[in-house]
Amino acid sequence: MENGHQRVYGMTGSLFGNITAALNIRSATRLKPLRGAAARILFGVWLLGIVVFSQYLTGQVKASLMVKAPVSRIDTVTELLSREPPIRPVTLKASPFMNMLQFSGLDTYRALHERIVRFAGELPQSEIYTTKILRDVLDGRTAILMDTTGNRISVARSCSTLGGFFHVSSDILETADFRWYINQRLDKALVRAMDVRIRWLLEAGVPFMRHHEMFPQPATCFLDFQGAPGDQYEDLRFQDLSLAFMFLPLAAAFTLLVLGAELVVHRCARLRRPRLARR
């Protein structure tokens, strides 16, 4: 009986000693083999806790990086015209696109033309892609009616500072065929250089070179508009990792609870030891 209690006391004291040594940062650290069941138990619990905490923290970071907030998108002219408060559509000033809308046989296209005129949405290209207009688009107050390539090239310069994402509608308003017209009075050397540049891009045998020249900066603030869900991806914030940081004080509280339990067991073993010795 006495030997059994002394064995329990010795294991408890050894476990308490190992915890104290692990928490004492002033003590020298040296490698030595684990001896005793208490040391092995403490080491196993320590390793298991590290694995659980690392997996939990990794899962929290991965989940927080995929934070989504539902947001409605505008894919048709009808949706654009039916929004309240009214959305201001902006497009290129003095473009054939406005004539197409004005004389279209579709009521929605003519209504869109009236909306652009009423909100003074005809702007020169230098004013369409300003920071103010782009922020109005992110806030849902403005919609830019331009070609997809032009949007991606012009908006890409501001992707790093806007802090939001743009959506390209799936509804195509008009398919424009562009042609290259050059004034005959243009400098011959400049025309020759332009022709060489175009021929080099088309015939150099490098498939991605033309795309690289058109998009010198990646348009990272555009969502995939081909079958993507209506979600807006947000940046990782400190609040998203709150559970991970709450785990630290919870782990510390659990450690103190175990330490308190060990102290209670140690105290009880010391109080019962003299009585058992007298028997």
PANUSE-647936 format. One record per residue (C-alpha): residue number from 0; residue in three letters; y, x, z. Coordinates in Angstrom, 2 decimals, padded with zeros to 5 digits. Each point is the difference from the previous one (the first is absolute). Example, Ala and Ser with C-alpha at 12.3 -4.5 7.8 and 13.67 -1.06 7.14 Angstrom:
<atoms>
i:0, aa:ala, y:-004.50, x:012.30, z:007.80
i:1, aa:ser, y:003.44, x:001.37, z:-000.66
</atoms>
This chain:
<atoms>
i:0, aa:met, y:000.00, x:000.00, z:000.00
i:1, aa:glu, y:002.36, x:002.74, z:000.96
i:2, aa:asn, y:-000.92, x:002.10, z:-003.01
i:3, aa:gly, y:000.53, x:-002.97, z:-002.31
i:4, aa:his, y:003.50, x:-000.65, z:001.31
i:5, aa:gln, y:000.84, x:003.67, z:-000.05
i:6, aa:arg, y:-001.10, x:000.08, z:-003.65
i:7, aa:val, y:002.27, x:-002.97, z:-000.81
i:8, aa:tyr, y:002.87, x:001.62, z:001.85
i:9, aa:gly, y:-000.54, x:003.29, z:-001.78
i:10, aa:met, y:-000.01, x:-001.67, z:-003.43
i:11, aa:thr, y:003.12, x:-002.01, z:000.88
i:12, aa:gly, y:001.82, x:003.03, z:001.30
i:13, aa:ser, y:-000.98, x:002.01, z:-003.06
i:14, aa:leu, y:001.25, x:-002.75, z:-002.31
i:15, aa:phe, y:003.25, x:-000.19, z:001.97
i:16, aa:gly, y:000.33, x:003.77, z:-000.18
i:17, aa:asn, y:-000.48, x:000.00, z:-003.76
i:18, aa:ile, y:002.65, x:-002.71, z:-000.44
i:19, aa:thr, y:002.40, x:001.92, z:002.21
i:20, aa:ala, y:-000.61, x:003.20, z:-001.92
i:21, aa:ala, y:000.56, x:-001.79, z:-003.31
i:22, aa:leu, y:003.30, x:-001.50, z:001.20
i:23, aa:asn, y:001.25, x:003.23, z:001.58
i:24, aa:ile, y:001.89, x:001.67, z:-002.84
i:25, aa:arg, y:000.84, x:003.02, z:002.15
i:26, aa:ser, y:-003.60, x:001.12, z:000.33
i:27, aa:ala, y:-001.35, x:002.59, z:-002.42
i:28, aa:thr, y:-002.25, x:-001.26, z:-002.77
i:29, aa:arg, y:-003.25, x:001.82, z:-000.70
i:30, aa:leu, y:-003.16, x:-000.82, z:-001.87
i:31, aa:lys, y:-003.15, x:-000.39, z:002.04
i:32, aa:pro, y:-003.15, x:-002.06, z:-000.34
i:33, aa:leu, y:-000.06, x:-003.47, z:001.52
i:34, aa:arg, y:-002.01, x:-000.15, z:003.19
i:35, aa:gly, y:-000.93, x:-003.11, z:001.85
i:36, aa:ala, y:-000.25, x:-003.64, z:-000.96
i:37, aa:ala, y:003.61, x:-000.72, z:001.01
i:38, aa:ala, y:001.43, x:002.56, z:-002.40
i:39, aa:arg, y:-002.16, x:-001.27, z:-002.85
i:40, aa:ile, y:000.96, x:-003.62, z:000.70
i:41, aa:leu, y:003.70, x:000.85, z:000.12
i:42, aa:phe, y:-000.24, x:002.04, z:-003.21
i:43, aa:gly, y:-001.87, x:-002.81, z:-001.78
i:44, aa:val, y:002.49, x:-002.64, z:001.10
i:45, aa:trp, y:002.84, x:002.27, z:-001.09
i:46, aa:leu, y:-001.47, x:000.48, z:-003.49
i:47, aa:leu, y:-000.76, x:-003.72, z:-000.33
i:48, aa:gly, y:003.55, x:-000.87, z:001.01
i:49, aa:ile, y:001.44, x:002.40, z:-002.56
i:50, aa:val, y:-002.11, x:-001.55, z:-002.77
i:51, aa:val, y:000.94, x:-003.56, z:001.00
i:52, aa:phe, y:003.70, x:000.81, z:000.27
i:53, aa:ser, y:000.13, x:001.90, z:-003.30
i:54, aa:gln, y:-001.77, x:-002.82, z:-001.84
i:55, aa:tyr, y:002.29, x:-002.56, z:001.60
i:56, aa:leu, y:003.14, x:001.96, z:-000.89
i:57, aa:thr, y:-001.20, x:000.54, z:-003.57
i:58, aa:gly, y:-000.70, x:-003.70, z:-000.40
i:59, aa:gln, y:003.42, x:-000.92, z:001.35
i:60, aa:val, y:001.77, x:002.36, z:-002.41
i:61, aa:lys, y:-002.03, x:-001.24, z:-002.97
i:62, aa:ala, y:000.64, x:-003.63, z:000.92
i:63, aa:ser, y:003.70, x:000.63, z:000.55
i:64, aa:leu, y:000.37, x:001.68, z:-003.38
i:65, aa:met, y:-001.24, x:-003.22, z:-001.59
i:66, aa:val, y:002.48, x:-002.30, z:001.72
i:67, aa:lys, y:000.87, x:-002.89, z:-002.30
i:68, aa:ala, y:002.55, x:-002.75, z:000.28
i:69, aa:pro, y:-000.42, x:-003.05, z:-002.25
i:70, aa:val, y:002.87, x:-000.36, z:-002.45
i:71, aa:ser, y:000.48, x:-002.43, z:-002.86
i:72, aa:arg, y:000.45, x:001.30, z:-003.53
i:73, aa:ile, y:001.86, x:-001.33, z:-003.02
i:74, aa:asp, y:-002.12, x:000.00, z:-003.15
i:75, aa:thr, y:001.57, x:-002.71, z:-002.19
i:76, aa:val, y:003.45, x:-001.21, z:-000.98
i:77, aa:thr, y:-000.68, x:-003.33, z:001.72
i:78, aa:glu, y:-000.66, x:001.76, z:003.30
i:79, aa:leu, y:003.20, x:002.01, z:-000.42
i:80, aa:leu, y:002.11, x:-003.10, z:-000.63
i:81, aa:ser, y:-001.56, x:-002.06, z:002.79
i:82, aa:arg, y:000.64, x:002.45, z:002.83
i:83, aa:glu, y:002.44, x:-000.95, z:002.73
i:84, aa:pro, y:002.49, x:001.49, z:000.60
i:85, aa:pro, y:000.54, x:000.69, z:-003.72
i:86, aa:ile, y:-000.99, x:003.45, z:-001.21
i:87, aa:arg, y:002.45, x:001.92, z:-002.17
i:88, aa:pro, y:-001.64, x:001.28, z:-003.21
i:89, aa:val, y:001.55, x:003.11, z:-001.53
i:90, aa:thr, y:-000.62, x:001.44, z:-003.45
i:91, aa:leu, y:001.55, x:002.38, z:-002.50
i:92, aa:lys, y:003.42, x:-000.99, z:-001.28
i:93, aa:ala, y:000.42, x:-000.97, z:-003.68
i:94, aa:ser, y:-003.72, x:000.21, z:-000.72
i:95, aa:pro, y:-002.05, x:-002.08, z:-002.47
i:96, aa:phe, y:-001.91, x:-001.28, z:003.00
i:97, aa:met, y:002.91, x:-002.26, z:000.96
i:98, aa:asn, y:000.15, x:-001.51, z:-003.49
i:99, aa:met, y:-003.73, x:-000.67, z:000.12
i:100, aa:leu, y:000.38, x:-001.84, z:003.31
i:101, aa:gln, y:003.02, x:-001.98, z:-001.15
i:102, aa:phe, y:-001.55, x:-001.34, z:-003.23
i:103, aa:ser, y:-003.57, x:-000.30, z:001.27
i:104, aa:gly, y:-001.91, x:-003.22, z:-000.44
i:105, aa:leu, y:-001.21, x:000.16, z:003.61
i:106, aa:asp, y:002.05, x:-001.76, z:002.65
i:107, aa:thr, y:-000.87, x:002.61, z:002.60
i:108, aa:tyr, y:001.34, x:002.82, z:-002.19
i:109, aa:arg, y:003.29, x:-001.83, z:-000.62
i:110, aa:ala, y:000.28, x:-000.72, z:003.73
i:111, aa:leu, y:-000.58, x:003.69, z:000.70
i:112, aa:his, y:002.84, x:000.86, z:-002.41
i:113, aa:glu, y:002.30, x:-002.38, z:001.84
i:114, aa:arg, y:-000.98, x:001.56, z:003.32
i:115, aa:ile, y:000.78, x:003.50, z:-001.28
i:116, aa:val, y:003.42, x:-001.09, z:-001.30
i:117, aa:arg, y:000.83, x:-001.95, z:003.17
i:118, aa:phe, y:-000.85, x:002.93, z:002.29
i:119, aa:ala, y:001.60, x:002.62, z:-002.30
i:120, aa:gly, y:-003.35, x:001.70, z:-000.44
i:121, aa:glu, y:000.85, x:001.86, z:-003.22
i:122, aa:leu, y:000.56, x:003.59, z:001.10
i:123, aa:pro, y:000.13, x:003.38, z:-001.72
i:124, aa:gln, y:-003.03, x:002.18, z:000.57
i:125, aa:ser, y:001.94, x:002.30, z:002.34
i:126, aa:glu, y:000.49, x:-002.94, z:002.41
i:127, aa:ile, y:-003.43, x:-001.64, z:-000.20
i:128, aa:tyr, y:-001.87, x:002.71, z:001.87
i:129, aa:thr, y:002.51, x:000.76, z:002.72
i:130, aa:thr, y:-001.15, x:000.17, z:003.59
i:131, aa:lys, y:001.73, x:-003.30, z:000.82
i:132, aa:ile, y:-001.78, x:-001.92, z:-002.77
i:133, aa:leu, y:-003.37, x:001.52, z:000.87
i:134, aa:arg, y:000.40, x:-000.89, z:003.67
i:135, aa:asp, y:000.91, x:-003.56, z:-001.00
i:136, aa:val, y:-003.25, x:-000.14, z:-001.97
i:137, aa:leu, y:-001.95, x:001.16, z:003.04
i:138, aa:asp, y:001.75, x:-002.65, z:002.12
i:139, aa:gly, y:-000.90, x:-002.74, z:-002.49
i:140, aa:arg, y:003.57, x:-000.72, z:-001.12
i:141, aa:thr, y:-000.16, x:001.54, z:-003.49
i:142, aa:ala, y:-002.50, x:000.34, z:-002.84
i:143, aa:ile, y:000.31, x:002.61, z:-002.75
i:144, aa:leu, y:-000.90, x:-001.21, z:-003.52
i:145, aa:met, y:-000.73, x:003.23, z:-001.84
i:146, aa:asp, y:-002.94, x:001.65, z:-001.73
i:147, aa:thr, y:-002.75, x:001.41, z:002.23
i:148, aa:thr, y:000.35, x:003.57, z:-001.24
i:149, aa:gly, y:003.75, x:000.05, z:000.58
i:150, aa:asn, y:-000.44, x:-001.43, z:003.47
i:151, aa:arg, y:-002.54, x:002.59, z:001.02
i:152, aa:ile, y:002.02, x:002.92, z:-001.38
i:153, aa:ser, y:003.31, x:-001.11, z:001.52
i:154, aa:val, y:-001.30, x:-001.17, z:003.38
i:155, aa:ala, y:-002.25, x:003.03, z:000.56
i:156, aa:arg, y:003.02, x:002.12, z:000.93
i:157, aa:ser, y:000.69, x:-002.22, z:003.01
i:158, aa:cys, y:-003.54, x:-000.65, z:001.23
i:159, aa:ser, y:000.24, x:002.57, z:002.79
i:160, aa:thr, y:003.16, x:-001.53, z:001.49
i:161, aa:leu, y:-000.51, x:-003.75, z:-000.39
i:162, aa:gly, y:-002.92, x:-000.44, z:002.40
i:163, aa:gly, y:-001.51, x:-002.93, z:-001.88
i:164, aa:phe, y:-002.19, x:-001.00, z:-002.93
i:165, aa:phe, y:000.69, x:-001.83, z:-003.26
i:166, aa:his, y:-002.15, x:-002.48, z:-001.88
i:167, aa:val, y:-000.12, x:-000.38, z:-003.79
i:168, aa:ser, y:-000.64, x:-003.57, z:-001.05
i:169, aa:ser, y:-003.05, x:-000.84, z:-002.06
i:170, aa:asp, y:002.00, x:-002.40, z:-002.19
i:171, aa:ile, y:001.39, x:001.70, z:-003.15
i:172, aa:leu, y:003.31, x:-001.52, z:-001.09
i:173, aa:glu, y:000.35, x:001.80, z:-003.31
i:174, aa:thr, y:-001.71, x:002.80, z:-001.92
i:175, aa:ala, y:002.68, x:002.23, z:-001.53
i:176, aa:asp, y:-000.70, x:002.38, z:-002.88
i:177, aa:phe, y:002.30, x:002.98, z:000.22
i:178, aa:arg, y:001.13, x:002.09, z:-002.96
i:179, aa:trp, y:001.76, x:003.33, z:-000.20
i:180, aa:tyr, y:003.31, x:-000.07, z:-001.89
i:181, aa:ile, y:002.11, x:003.13, z:-000.47
i:182, aa:asn, y:003.54, x:000.23, z:-001.28
i:183, aa:gln, y:000.19, x:002.07, z:-003.18
i:184, aa:arg, y:003.04, x:001.81, z:001.35
i:185, aa:leu, y:-002.02, x:001.33, z:002.94
i:186, aa:asp, y:-000.35, x:003.77, z:000.15
i:187, aa:lys, y:-002.91, x:001.12, z:-002.18
i:188, aa:ala, y:-001.08, x:002.62, z:002.52
i:189, aa:leu, y:-000.21, x:-002.65, z:002.72
i:190, aa:val, y:-002.00, x:-002.34, z:-002.24
i:191, aa:arg, y:-002.38, x:002.81, z:-000.88
i:192, aa:ala, y:-000.48, x:000.89, z:003.67
i:193, aa:met, y:-000.71, x:-003.64, z:000.84
i:194, aa:asp, y:-002.53, x:-000.27, z:-002.83
i:195, aa:val, y:-001.77, x:003.15, z:001.16
i:196, aa:arg, y:-000.08, x:-001.30, z:003.55
i:197, aa:ile, y:-001.48, x:-003.34, z:-001.03
i:198, aa:arg, y:-002.55, x:001.65, z:-002.29
i:199, aa:trp, y:-000.96, x:002.39, z:002.78
i:200, aa:leu, y:-000.62, x:-002.87, z:002.42
i:201, aa:leu, y:-002.08, x:-001.99, z:-002.49
i:202, aa:glu, y:-001.96, x:002.78, z:-001.71
i:203, aa:ala, y:-000.39, x:002.71, z:002.63
i:204, aa:gly, y:-003.53, x:-001.12, z:000.84
i:205, aa:val, y:000.88, x:-000.52, z:003.67
i:206, aa:pro, y:-000.63, x:-003.70, z:000.78
i:207, aa:phe, y:001.88, x:-000.11, z:003.28
i:208, aa:met, y:003.08, x:001.96, z:-001.15
i:209, aa:arg, y:001.86, x:-003.03, z:-001.35
i:210, aa:his, y:-000.64, x:-001.94, z:003.20
i:211, aa:his, y:001.09, x:003.03, z:002.03
i:212, aa:glu, y:003.26, x:000.24, z:-001.94
i:213, aa:met, y:000.69, x:-003.71, z:000.39
i:214, aa:phe, y:-000.78, x:-000.01, z:003.72
i:215, aa:pro, y:001.30, x:003.29, z:001.42
i:216, aa:gln, y:-000.22, x:-001.55, z:003.48
i:217, aa:pro, y:-002.90, x:-002.20, z:001.12
i:218, aa:ala, y:000.95, x:-003.61, z:000.70
i:219, aa:thr, y:-001.57, x:-000.17, z:003.45
i:220, aa:cys, y:001.82, x:-003.18, z:001.05
i:221, aa:phe, y:-001.72, x:-002.33, z:-002.49
i:222, aa:leu, y:-003.00, x:-002.04, z:001.03
i:223, aa:asp, y:-002.88, x:-000.46, z:-002.37
i:224, aa:phe, y:000.80, x:-003.23, z:-001.81
i:225, aa:gln, y:-003.37, x:-000.45, z:-001.68
i:226, aa:gly, y:-002.02, x:-002.25, z:002.29
i:227, aa:ala, y:001.41, x:001.47, z:003.20
i:228, aa:pro, y:000.29, x:-002.31, z:003.02
i:229, aa:gly, y:003.39, x:-001.31, z:001.09
i:230, aa:asp, y:000.46, x:002.46, z:002.83
i:231, aa:gln, y:002.72, x:002.46, z:000.73
i:232, aa:tyr, y:-001.15, x:003.34, z:001.40
i:233, aa:glu, y:002.09, x:001.32, z:002.85
i:234, aa:asp, y:000.45, x:003.50, z:001.32
i:235, aa:leu, y:-001.83, x:001.10, z:003.13
i:236, aa:arg, y:002.14, x:-000.62, z:003.05
i:237, aa:phe, y:-000.21, x:001.14, z:003.60
i:238, aa:gln, y:-000.76, x:-003.56, z:001.11
i:239, aa:asp, y:-003.11, x:-000.05, z:-002.18
i:240, aa:leu, y:-001.53, x:002.78, z:002.11
i:241, aa:ser, y:000.83, x:-001.60, z:003.34
i:242, aa:leu, y:-003.67, x:-000.73, z:000.76
i:243, aa:ala, y:-000.90, x:003.63, z:-000.59
i:244, aa:phe, y:002.64, x:001.15, z:002.46
i:245, aa:met, y:-001.02, x:-002.67, z:002.52
i:246, aa:phe, y:-003.49, x:001.49, z:-000.03
i:247, aa:leu, y:001.30, x:003.18, z:001.66
i:248, aa:pro, y:001.24, x:-001.62, z:003.24
i:249, aa:leu, y:-003.10, x:-002.22, z:000.04
i:250, aa:ala, y:-002.20, x:003.08, z:-000.25
i:251, aa:ala, y:001.99, x:001.66, z:002.78
i:252, aa:ala, y:-000.35, x:-003.12, z:002.17
i:253, aa:phe, y:-003.76, x:-000.05, z:-000.61
i:254, aa:thr, y:-000.22, x:003.67, z:000.95
i:255, aa:leu, y:001.88, x:-000.63, z:003.24
i:256, aa:leu, y:-002.25, x:-002.98, z:000.71
i:257, aa:val, y:-003.12, x:002.14, z:-000.41
i:258, aa:leu, y:001.57, x:002.70, z:002.14
i:259, aa:gly, y:000.77, x:-002.53, z:002.71
i:260, aa:ala, y:-003.57, x:-001.27, z:-000.13
i:261, aa:glu, y:-001.28, x:003.55, z:000.38
i:262, aa:leu, y:002.25, x:000.59, z:002.99
i:263, aa:val, y:-001.27, x:-003.20, z:001.61
i:264, aa:val, y:-003.62, x:001.02, z:-000.59
i:265, aa:his, y:000.75, x:003.46, z:001.35
i:266, aa:arg, y:001.65, x:-001.45, z:003.09
i:267, aa:cys, y:-002.86, x:-002.39, z:000.68
i:268, aa:ala, y:-002.53, x:002.82, z:-000.38
i:269, aa:arg, y:001.89, x:002.12, z:002.53
i:270, aa:leu, y:000.17, x:-002.86, z:002.51
i:271, aa:arg, y:-003.74, x:-000.75, z:-000.24
i:272, aa:arg, y:-001.12, x:003.62, z:000.08
i:273, aa:pro, y:000.35, x:000.63, z:003.82
i:274, aa:arg, y:-001.93, x:-003.19, z:000.85
i:275, aa:leu, y:-002.88, x:000.99, z:-002.24
i:276, aa:ala, y:-000.02, x:003.52, z:001.47
i:277, aa:arg, y:-000.35, x:-001.32, z:003.58
i:278, aa:arg, y:-003.08, x:-002.03, z:-000.99
</atoms>
